[in-house]
Each structure stands twice: as C-alpha cells, then as structure tokens.
Amino acid sequence: MERKQEREDEMRQRVKDLQHQVDELKELVNTLLSVIVEEPDGVHSGAAPTLPGQGMMQVCM
C-alpha cells in the first residue's frame, strides 16, 4: 500500500512539473507570435501607414 502511495505522489509531482513546463512554453509561444506579427513601426493593428514609394527593402523584421 505504501508503494502505491509513493507512485501516486510521484505521478502528481510529474504532472505538476509538466504543467509548469506547458505554462512556460505557452508564454514563449505568445511572445514569439507577438514578435512575428508586429509591424515595423510597432503598430499591431494591421493598418500601419505606408509612405508612397516605400519599397519592401526598407521593411525590417
């Protein structure tokens, strides 16, 4: 019976550790997505103004 309790405790700790890793990875993914979708001028709306004649070579990602 004691052995079963130890396994259950180990399993709970492992699940807790995995949940912590998942939470950290979610935060990282959200940060990376924010960086990817950010426009060059820092506007996130998708409606950033562009200057006439401004080519894509001046866009930095």
LOPALO-854842 format. One record per residue: residue number from 1; x, y, z negated of N, C-alpha, C, O in turn. Coordinates in Angstrom, 2 decimals, always signed. Each point is the difference from the previous one (the first is absolute). Example, Ala and Ser with C-alpha at 12.3 -4.5 7.8 and 13.67 -1.06 7.14 Angstrom:
<sites>
1_+13.19_-5.69_-7.80_-0.89_+1.19_+0.00_+0.90_+1.20_+0.00_+1.04_-0.02_-0.66
2_-1.39_+1.07_+1.38_+0.82_+1.19_-0.06_-0.77_+1.09_-0.73_+0.51_+1.11_-0.17
</sites>
This chain:
<sites>
1_+0.82_-1.19_+0.00_-0.82_+1.19_+0.00_+0.87_+1.26_+0.00_-0.31_+0.98_+0.68
2_+1.39_-1.01_-1.44_+0.90_+1.14_-0.07_+0.64_+0.27_+1.36_+0.17_+1.16_+0.40
3_+0.16_-2.21_+0.29_+0.60_+0.13_+1.34_-0.97_+0.69_+0.97_+0.41_+0.85_+0.80
4_-1.67_-1.22_-0.87_-1.01_+0.62_+0.86_-0.11_+1.50_-0.28_-0.10_+0.80_+0.92
5_+0.12_-0.44_-2.19_-0.07_+1.41_-0.39_+1.21_+0.77_+0.54_-0.14_+1.14_+0.45
6_+1.32_-1.74_-0.50_+1.21_+0.64_+0.52_-0.12_+0.24_+1.50_+0.38_+1.06_+0.49
7_-0.89_-2.04_+0.23_-0.18_+0.15_+1.44_-0.99_+1.11_+0.32_+0.21_+0.78_+0.92
8_-1.28_-0.72_-1.68_-0.99_+1.06_+0.21_+0.60_+1.38_-0.26_-0.26_+0.95_+0.74
9_+1.05_-0.85_-1.80_+0.67_+1.27_-0.31_+0.97_+0.39_+1.11_+0.07_+1.16_+0.39
10_+0.68_-2.14_+0.10_+0.94_+0.27_+1.08_-0.74_+0.44_+1.26_+0.45_+0.91_+0.71
11_-1.57_-1.55_-0.43_-0.80_+0.34_+1.17_-0.55_+1.41_-0.12_+0.02_+0.76_+0.97
12_-0.51_-0.39_-2.14_-0.52_+1.36_-0.22_+1.10_+1.03_+0.21_-0.22_+1.04_+0.62
13_+1.40_-1.33_-1.15_+1.13_+0.93_+0.15_+0.39_+0.13_+1.47_+0.28_+1.09_+0.48
14_-0.27_-2.21_+0.22_+0.35_+0.01_+1.43_-1.03_+0.82_+0.80_+0.38_+0.77_+0.87
15_-1.65_-0.95_-1.16_-1.05_+0.76_+0.67_+0.16_+1.49_-0.29_-0.16_+0.84_+0.88
16_+0.46_-0.52_-2.13_+0.21_+1.39_-0.39_+1.18_+0.62_+0.77_-0.09_+1.13_+0.48
17_+1.18_-1.88_-0.38_+1.17_+0.47_+0.75_-0.32_+0.20_+1.48_+0.41_+0.99_+0.60
18_-1.14_-1.93_-0.03_-0.38_+0.11_+1.41_-0.92_+1.19_+0.24_+0.12_+0.69_+1.01
19_-1.05_-0.44_-1.94_-0.89_+1.15_+0.14_+0.80_+1.29_-0.05_-0.30_+0.94_+0.74
20_+1.29_-0.89_-1.60_+0.86_+1.19_-0.08_+0.74_+0.21_+1.32_+0.10_+1.13_+0.48
21_+0.41_-2.21_+0.11_+0.69_+0.11_+1.29_-0.95_+0.46_+1.09_+0.37_+0.83_+0.83
22_-1.57_-1.34_-0.83_-1.00_+0.40_+1.00_-0.30_+1.49_-0.14_-0.07_+0.72_+1.00
23_-0.09_-0.25_-2.22_-0.28_+1.42_-0.23_+1.15_+0.88_+0.51_-0.23_+1.04_+0.62
24_+1.47_-1.46_-0.87_+1.16_+0.75_+0.48_+0.05_+0.01_+1.53_+0.30_+1.03_+0.60
25_-0.60_-2.16_+0.01_+0.01_-0.08_+1.46_-1.11_+0.85_+0.62_+0.19_+0.61_+1.05
26_-1.35_-0.57_-1.69_-1.09_+0.85_+0.48_+0.44_+1.47_+0.01_-0.24_+0.73_+0.96
27_+0.89_-0.33_-2.04_+0.47_+1.38_-0.10_+1.02_+0.29_+1.10_-0.04_+1.07_+0.61
28_+0.95_-2.00_-0.37_+1.00_+0.18_+1.04_-0.65_+0.09_+1.38_+0.36_+0.87_+0.79
29_-1.30_-1.74_-0.51_-0.70_+0.01_+1.29_-0.73_+1.32_+0.19_+0.06_+0.59_+1.08
30_-0.75_-0.11_-2.10_-0.71_+1.27_+0.10_+0.97_+1.16_+0.26_-0.30_+0.89_+0.79
31_+1.45_-0.92_-1.44_+1.00_+1.03_+0.22_+0.51_-0.05_+1.43_+0.11_+1.03_+0.66
32_+0.20_-2.23_-0.18_+0.50_-0.14_+1.37_-1.05_+0.44_+1.02_+0.34_+0.65_+0.99
33_-1.59_-1.01_-1.22_-1.05_+0.43_+0.92_-0.15_+1.51_+0.01_-0.24_+0.60_+1.05
34_+0.37_+0.01_-2.20_-0.08_+1.46_-0.07_+1.12_+0.64_+0.80_-0.23_+1.00_+0.69
35_+1.41_-1.55_-0.77_+1.14_+0.53_+0.74_-0.20_-0.21_+1.50_+0.30_+0.89_+0.79
36_-0.81_-2.04_-0.41_-0.19_-0.31_+1.42_-1.03_+0.92_+0.64_+0.22_+0.49_+1.11
37_-1.33_-0.24_-1.78_-1.07_+0.79_+0.60_+0.19_+1.50_-0.18_-0.75_+0.79_+0.58
38_+1.73_-0.37_-1.36_+0.24_+1.42_-0.19_+0.48_+0.62_+1.30_+0.87_-0.54_+0.68
39_-1.45_+1.67_-0.35_+0.38_+0.70_+1.22_+1.25_+0.83_-0.28_+0.31_+0.29_-1.15
40_+0.40_+0.10_+2.21_+1.27_+0.72_-0.17_-0.09_+1.26_-0.84_+0.97_+0.36_-0.68
41_-2.11_+0.32_+0.71_-0.11_+1.23_-0.78_-0.56_-0.24_-1.40_-0.25_+0.94_-0.75
42_+0.04_-2.22_+0.40_-0.47_-0.34_-1.33_-1.50_-0.03_-0.14_-0.51_-0.29_-1.09
43_-0.23_+0.58_+2.16_-1.45_+0.00_-0.05_-0.50_-1.42_+0.20_+0.46_-0.68_+0.92
44_-1.38_+0.21_-1.73_-0.51_-1.36_+0.07_-1.34_-0.09_+0.71_-0.56_-1.09_+0.12
45_+0.03_+2.20_+0.33_-1.36_+0.01_+0.53_-0.11_-0.55_+1.42_-1.08_-0.38_+0.43
46_+2.19_+0.32_+0.28_-0.05_-0.42_+1.39_-0.32_+1.17_+0.92_-0.08_-0.18_+1.21
47_-0.10_+1.36_-1.76_-0.33_+1.18_+0.80_+1.12_+1.03_-0.05_-0.26_+1.20_+0.02
48_+1.49_-1.66_-0.09_+1.12_+0.92_-0.07_+0.11_+0.77_+1.31_-0.06_-0.59_+1.08
49_+0.22_+1.91_-1.16_+0.11_+0.79_+1.23_+1.32_-0.30_+0.71_+1.02_-0.25_-0.63
50_-1.08_+0.28_+1.93_+1.23_-0.16_+0.80_+0.18_+1.26_+0.81_-0.96_+0.63_+0.44
51_+2.19_-0.28_-0.25_+0.31_+1.20_+0.77_-0.02_-0.33_+1.49_+0.38_-1.10_+0.39
52_-0.81_+2.04_+0.44_+0.01_-0.25_+1.45_+1.42_-0.28_+0.47_+0.94_+0.72_-0.37
53_-0.78_-1.74_+1.17_+1.32_-0.32_+0.54_+0.86_-0.80_-0.93_+1.13_-0.34_+0.36
54_-1.60_+0.04_-1.53_+0.79_-0.77_-0.96_-0.04_-1.46_+0.41_-1.07_-0.60_+0.04
55_+2.20_+0.05_+0.25_+0.08_-1.39_+0.43_+0.17_-0.96_-1.16_+0.23_+0.41_-1.14
56_-0.36_-1.67_+1.44_+0.15_-1.03_-1.04_+1.44_-0.11_-0.50_+0.24_-0.58_-1.06
57_+0.71_+1.11_+1.82_+1.40_-0.12_-0.45_+0.26_+0.81_-1.26_+1.01_-0.22_-0.67
58_-1.89_+1.15_+0.33_+0.18_+0.80_-1.22_-0.72_-0.61_-1.20_+0.03_+0.56_-1.09
59_-0.67_-1.68_+1.29_-0.74_-0.64_-1.08_+0.93_-0.94_-0.74_+0.68_-0.83_+0.61
60_-0.65_+0.95_-1.91_+0.86_-0.83_-0.83_-0.87_-0.92_-0.85_-0.98_+0.45_-0.59
61_+1.33_-1.74_+0.52_-0.75_-0.93_-0.83_+0.89_-0.58_-1.05_-0.45_-0.82_-0.81
</sites>
